[in-house]
């Protein structure tokens, strides 16, 4: 990618961070690639890994993740500390979460081949929490088996209580509606889904939920219709 920094991150309506800025993406072993031909001039100096600033292309070819890993560390630093101006600033780790610090340091190791990759970064305890686990499950719900979904839906009400409102409304709710519409979820998901729907404005509810509620009433599944009737107070005013 070679362009991992705040200027390459945008935030969705749900509050999710997405990566953009793929203009510099190239094969590290391509001698005609943008990084090898213009690397030090197109990457801001403060974000350049030692290999880029010294034009150590053979080292980069052997450890192609090293550039992005270094820049990921810079992004983490700025996330918790604000902008930095010089390389030595990256060693000021007081504000980096303790359960993320070991991986942060490994992203900045001087030896390119010892620098961990982004996928290894995700093994940090920092990313092991109900919010991340729920998000991953929602993104992969279509490939989960029936028992996994059953267990997930049972505890969904409790899981989302402390989640940001926009994330619940614009990430979890659409995913649950889609799963129920296309058979990736069963009637058990109705209660938490309709509970989330109470946080919507009338306009949002009529746009995102009402069309599906009408379809669900036509379902041949008797449990679906029973659950709908049990939760009627949640949506009756919108019909």
N, C-alpha and C positions, 0 to 999 in steps of 0.2 A: 504493500500500500504506500508506504514511504511518506505519508502525509497525516499521521495520527496526531491530532492536536484539537484544541477547542474550536478552531475555525472550521474543522471538518466534522463537527458533531452537530446534529439538529435534534430537536425534541418534538415528539408527536403530541397530538392532543391528549393522549393518555398519559403523557409524561415519560414515555420510553425514549431512551437515547438511541439514535441511529447514526451510522457512519456514512459519510459522503466524501467528496473530495478525492475521487479516484483518478484524477488527472495525472498523477505521478506513478501510478501502478505500472510495474514492468517486471520482466524476468531478471533476476539478479545476475544471471550468467549470460545475458545478452549484451555483447560489447557495443551494440548500437542503441541500447536502451537509454531512456532518459536519465536514469540514476547514474550510469557509468559516464555518460557524456556531459551531464550538467548537474549531477548530484549536489555538490557543495554550493551551487548558485541557486538552486530551486528550493532547497530545504532551508528554512531559517536557521541561522548559525547556532542559536542556543539549543535547538532541537536535534542537531547533528550528532550521531553516535561517533565515537572515536574513529571507527573504520571509514565513515563517510568523509569526515573532515580531513583525514590523512589519505584518502583515495586508495584504501587497501582493498581493491576489488577481489583479489584471490581469497581473502579472508571472508568477504561477504558471500562469495559464491559457495563456500563450504558451509556457511551458517546463514542462509538467506533470511532467517527470521530476525537476525540481530538488529536490523534497523528499526523494524516495527516494535520490537520489544523495548528498545531504548526509548523510543518516542512514547510508548505506552506508560513508561515510568514517569516521563515528563508530564503527561496528561494527568496521571494520578497525583503527582506533586501539586500541580496547579489547581486541581479539583479541591484539595484540602487546604492549600496555602495561598492561592492566588498566583498571579504571574511571577516568574522568576527572571532574573537578568543575567546570571552567570552560573557556570557549571557547579561551582562549590555550593550553591543554594540547595541543590538536590540532596545534599547530605544532611540537611536539617530536617530530621524525621519526627520531630516532636508531635506534629499534628496528624501524621499518618496513623490510621487505626492499627493497634497492636497486632490484631489477627491478620492484617494485610502486610505488615512490615517485612516478614521473611521473604515473601515473593517480590515485594517492591525492590529489596536489595539485590535479589537475583536478576531482576530486569536490568540493573545498572552495573552488573559485574563487568570488569574491564575486559575479560576474555570473552570474545564473541561466541565461541563454541560452548561456553558454560552459561551463557545467558538463556534464561527460560523462555519458552514461547508463550503466546497469548493463551493457548489451550491449557498449558501448565499453570498459568496464573489463576485460572478458574478453579483449581483444586484448593485454593486458599479457603480457610475457615470463614473468611469475610463473606464469601458467596454462599455459605451454607446457612440459610435461614428460611422461614416460611414464605416470605415474599418472593424470593428467587425460585424456590421450589414450586410455588403455585404458578408463577409465570411460565416456568419450563413445562409444567404439566399442561397448562392451557395451550401452549404452542404445539404440543405433541399429542393432544387429546385423541386425534383420529387414529393413532397407532397404538393406543393403550387398550389392554384387554378389559373385559367386563368387570372383573373383580377390582382392578385398579381404579376404574371409574367409580364404582360403587363406594369404595373407601374414601375416595377424594370428595365425592358429593356429600357424604355423610358429615364431613368436618368443614365443608366450605363456608358455612355460616360463621363459624368461629374464626376461621383463617382470615377472612377479609375484614374483620371488624376494625383493625388498625391500619388498613391500607388507605392510600390517598384516594379521595373521592373521584377524581378524574380518571384514575387508573381503573377503578371499579366500573365506572360508567362507560368508558370508551375502550377498554381492553377486555375485561372479564365478561361484561354483559354481552357484547356482540359475539364473543366466542361461544358463550353458553347457548345463545339463541341459534347460532349457526349449527352447533352440535346437535341441538334438539330438532332443528328443521331437517337435518340430513342424516339422522340416525346414529350419531356418535354418542348420544346421551339418552338416558331414559327419563321417565316421569319424575324420578327423585330430584332432578335438578330444578324442577319448577319452583319449589319454595324459595331457595336462595335467589333464583333468577328474578322472580317477581318481587322479592324483598329489595333487591338492588334497584328494580324499576321504580320503586317509590321515591328514589332520589332524583329522578328525572323530572324535567318540566313537562307540562301537558303536551307541548309541541314535540319534545324529544320522545316522549312515550308513544305518541301516535305515529311517529316516524319509524322508531326502532322496534317497538314491542307489539303494538296492537295488530299489525298485519299477521304476525306469527301466532298470536293468541287465537285469532279467528281460524287459522289453519289447524292448530292443535285441537280445537273442539271437533274437528272433522276426523280426528285420528280414530282408528279402529281399536286402539288400546284402551280398555275400560279403566285401567289405572290412571291413564293420562287424564281422562275426563273427570274422574273422581278427584284427582289432585287439583284440577282447574276449578272445580266447584268449591273445594275446601279453601282455595285461595281467592275466591271471587271478590272479597272486599279490597284486595290489592289492585284490581284492574277494572272493576265494574264501571267506575266513573269515566273510563276512557273508551268504553264501547258505545 
